[in-house]
């Protein structure tokens, strides 16, 4: 985490096609992410499902960046070359790029859609991305998504708390709750969001899934030989 007292406006969307600002039939908008690292990045979406899948991608372990509306040119069934825009492309810290095609399950099961994805994947791999996946509402596990939403709501850095806790993590004892840890290091409830950011970046491990509470048990990361 980067601690800074200087607020920087989010970087603009990197979409390779224009996303409508409003729609009569869809939930459209923008979100920002990455503020805990110093400056936010704007990302657009065109449905509630796209919004939720974006959050799942952003906060997936190992992912360092997510871009929206990434262009690839593919050959259609009629032999013509057309442009397709991946809803998202996530990049992991080791470099793997994953294109994410977001569609409701009732659409994703259709032959025409599956044929399109196969053609687009053939054109995109490996020059644009390393793999292509389809994400439907079925990947939105409620327990995991509740944690993701919590990470997102706590993404804004608090330099004094972030620094204090990062220096005090060695004092975290086995079997401690978040409340116990904050009390031991001289912070009260105001340090709660900083603990969640530490869990987000694997500086602390939560011992249970779902929404984090003051009563949630935490531990130092476990290192296996």
C-alpha positions as CSV (number, residue, x, y, z in Angstrom):
1,X,0.0,0.0,0.0
2,X,1.1,3.5,-0.8
3,X,0.5,6.0,2.0
4,X,0.0,9.6,0.8
5,X,-1.9,12.6,2.0
6,X,-2.2,14.0,-1.5
7,X,-5.5,13.3,-3.3
8,X,-5.2,12.7,-7.0
9,X,-8.1,12.7,-9.4
10,X,-8.8,9.2,-10.9
11,X,-7.2,8.4,-14.2
12,X,-9.7,8.4,-17.2
13,X,-11.3,5.3,-18.6
14,X,-9.1,3.4,-21.1
15,X,-12.1,1.9,-23.0
16,X,-11.4,1.5,-26.7
17,X,-14.9,2.3,-27.6
18,X,-17.3,4.9,-26.2
19,X,-19.6,3.7,-23.4
20,X,-23.0,5.4,-23.4
21,X,-23.6,7.8,-20.5
22,X,-27.2,6.6,-20.2
23,X,-29.5,3.9,-21.4
24,X,-33.2,3.2,-21.2
25,X,-32.7,-0.6,-20.7
26,X,-29.3,-1.0,-18.9
27,X,-27.6,0.1,-15.7
28,X,-24.6,2.0,-17.0
29,X,-21.9,4.0,-15.2
30,X,-18.3,4.2,-14.0
31,X,-16.5,3.1,-10.9
32,X,-13.0,3.7,-9.7
33,X,-10.4,1.4,-8.2
34,X,-6.8,1.5,-7.0
35,X,-7.0,4.5,-4.7
36,X,-5.2,2.5,-2.0
37,X,-2.1,2.6,-4.2
38,X,-2.2,6.4,-4.6
39,X,-4.4,7.2,-7.6
40,X,-7.7,5.7,-8.8
41,X,-8.4,4.3,-12.2
42,X,-11.8,4.9,-13.9
43,X,-13.6,1.9,-15.4
44,X,-16.9,1.9,-17.2
45,X,-19.7,-0.7,-17.3
46,X,-22.9,-1.2,-19.2
47,X,-25.0,-3.4,-16.8
48,X,-25.3,-4.3,-13.2
49,X,-23.8,-7.7,-14.0
50,X,-20.8,-6.0,-15.7
51,X,-20.4,-3.8,-12.6
52,X,-20.4,-6.9,-10.3
53,X,-18.0,-8.9,-12.5
54,X,-15.7,-6.0,-12.7
55,X,-15.4,-5.9,-8.9
56,X,-14.8,-9.6,-8.7
57,X,-12.0,-9.2,-11.3
58,X,-10.4,-6.2,-9.6
59,X,-10.2,-7.9,-6.2
60,X,-9.3,-11.4,-7.4
61,X,-6.1,-12.6,-5.8
62,X,-3.1,-11.8,-8.0
63,X,-4.8,-9.3,-10.3
64,X,-3.0,-6.0,-10.7
65,X,-5.1,-4.2,-13.4
66,X,-8.4,-4.4,-15.2
67,X,-9.2,-2.7,-18.4
68,X,-12.6,-2.4,-20.1
69,X,-13.7,-2.6,-23.8
70,X,-10.5,-4.0,-25.3
71,X,-10.6,-4.4,-29.1
72,X,-9.9,-7.5,-31.1
73,X,-10.5,-8.1,-34.8
74,X,-11.8,-11.5,-35.7
75,X,-13.1,-13.4,-38.7
76,X,-16.9,-13.9,-38.7
77,X,-18.7,-17.0,-40.0
78,X,-19.4,-15.1,-43.2
79,X,-15.7,-14.5,-43.8
80,X,-15.7,-10.8,-43.0
81,X,-13.4,-9.2,-40.4
82,X,-15.2,-7.5,-37.6
83,X,-14.3,-5.7,-34.3
84,X,-15.2,-7.2,-31.0
85,X,-14.7,-5.5,-27.6
86,X,-13.9,-7.6,-24.6
87,X,-15.9,-6.4,-21.6
88,X,-12.7,-6.7,-19.5
89,X,-9.1,-7.8,-19.6
90,X,-7.5,-8.5,-16.3
91,X,-3.7,-8.6,-15.9
92,X,-2.1,-10.7,-13.1
93,X,1.1,-9.8,-11.4
94,X,3.0,-12.5,-13.3
95,X,1.7,-11.1,-16.6
96,X,-1.2,-13.4,-17.6
97,X,-3.9,-11.6,-19.4
98,X,-7.5,-12.8,-19.2
99,X,-10.3,-11.5,-21.4
100,X,-13.6,-11.6,-19.6
101,X,-16.8,-11.8,-21.7
102,X,-19.8,-10.9,-19.5
103,X,-23.2,-12.4,-20.4
104,X,-26.3,-13.7,-18.6
105,X,-26.3,-17.5,-18.5
106,X,-29.4,-17.7,-20.7
107,X,-27.4,-16.0,-23.5
108,X,-24.1,-17.7,-22.9
109,X,-25.6,-21.1,-23.4
110,X,-26.6,-20.3,-27.0
111,X,-24.8,-21.7,-30.1
112,X,-24.3,-18.3,-31.8
113,X,-22.7,-16.8,-28.7
114,X,-20.5,-19.8,-28.2
115,X,-19.4,-19.6,-31.8
116,X,-18.6,-15.9,-31.5
117,X,-16.5,-16.5,-28.4
118,X,-14.6,-19.3,-30.1
119,X,-13.8,-17.0,-33.1
120,X,-12.9,-14.1,-30.9
121,X,-10.6,-16.2,-28.7
122,X,-8.8,-17.7,-31.8
123,X,-8.1,-14.1,-33.0
124,X,-7.1,-12.8,-29.6
125,X,-4.8,-15.5,-28.3
126,X,-1.9,-14.9,-27.8
127,X,-1.4,-11.4,-29.3
128,X,-4.1,-9.6,-27.2
129,X,-4.7,-11.9,-24.3
130,X,-3.6,-15.3,-23.0
131,X,-7.0,-16.8,-22.4
132,X,-10.7,-15.9,-22.8
133,X,-13.4,-16.8,-20.2
134,X,-17.1,-16.2,-20.0
135,X,-18.5,-14.8,-16.8
136,X,-22.2,-15.1,-15.9
137,X,-24.2,-14.3,-12.8
138,X,-23.4,-17.9,-11.7
139,X,-19.9,-16.8,-10.7
140,X,-21.2,-14.3,-8.2
141,X,-20.9,-16.3,-5.0
142,X,-22.7,-14.2,-2.4
143,X,-20.1,-14.9,0.3
144,X,-17.2,-14.0,-1.9
145,X,-18.9,-11.0,-3.3
146,X,-19.7,-9.6,0.1
147,X,-16.0,-9.6,0.9
148,X,-15.2,-8.0,-2.5
149,X,-17.7,-5.2,-1.9
150,X,-16.1,-4.6,1.5
151,X,-12.7,-4.4,0.0
152,X,-14.0,-1.8,-2.5
153,X,-15.7,0.3,0.1
154,X,-12.5,0.4,2.2
155,X,-10.0,1.2,-0.7
156,X,-9.2,4.8,0.3
157,X,-5.8,5.0,2.1
158,X,-5.6,6.4,5.6
159,X,-1.8,7.0,5.8
160,X,-1.5,7.3,9.6
161,X,-3.4,4.1,10.2
162,X,-2.0,2.2,7.3
163,X,1.6,2.9,8.4
164,X,0.9,2.2,12.0
165,X,-0.6,-1.2,11.4
166,X,1.9,-2.3,8.8
167,X,4.6,-1.6,11.4
168,X,2.7,-3.4,14.1
169,X,1.6,-6.6,12.3
170,X,4.4,-8.5,14.0
171,X,2.5,-8.1,17.2
172,X,-0.6,-9.9,15.9
173,X,-1.0,-13.0,18.1
174,X,-2.7,-16.3,17.0
175,X,-6.4,-16.4,17.7
176,X,-6.8,-12.6,17.8
177,X,-9.9,-10.8,16.6
178,X,-9.7,-7.6,14.6
179,X,-10.9,-5.8,17.8
180,X,-8.2,-7.5,19.9
181,X,-5.5,-6.5,17.4
182,X,-6.6,-2.9,17.1
183,X,-6.7,-2.6,20.9
184,X,-3.2,-4.2,21.3
185,X,-1.6,-1.7,18.9
186,X,-3.3,1.3,20.4
187,X,-6.0,1.9,17.8
188,X,-9.8,1.7,18.2
189,X,-12.6,1.3,15.7
190,X,-11.1,4.0,13.4
191,X,-8.4,1.5,12.4
192,X,-10.9,-1.0,11.0
193,X,-10.7,0.0,7.4
194,X,-6.9,-0.2,7.5
195,X,-7.1,-3.8,8.7
196,X,-9.4,-4.6,5.8
197,X,-6.9,-3.1,3.4
198,X,-4.1,-5.2,4.9
199,X,-6.3,-8.3,4.4
200,X,-6.9,-7.2,0.8
201,X,-3.1,-7.1,0.2
202,X,-2.4,-10.4,2.1
203,X,-0.5,-8.6,4.8
204,X,-3.0,-10.2,7.2
205,X,-5.2,-13.3,6.7
206,X,-8.8,-13.6,7.6
207,X,-9.7,-16.9,9.2
208,X,-13.2,-17.0,7.9
209,X,-15.0,-16.1,4.7
210,X,-17.6,-13.4,4.1
211,X,-18.0,-10.0,5.6
212,X,-15.3,-8.9,8.0
213,X,-16.4,-7.7,11.5
214,X,-14.7,-6.5,14.6
215,X,-15.2,-10.0,16.0
216,X,-13.6,-11.7,12.9
217,X,-10.4,-13.7,13.7
218,X,-7.3,-12.8,11.8
219,X,-3.7,-14.1,11.7
220,X,-0.3,-13.4,10.1
221,X,0.1,-14.9,6.6
222,X,0.9,-18.6,6.8
223,X,4.1,-19.5,4.9
224,X,4.4,-23.1,3.7
225,X,7.8,-24.6,2.8
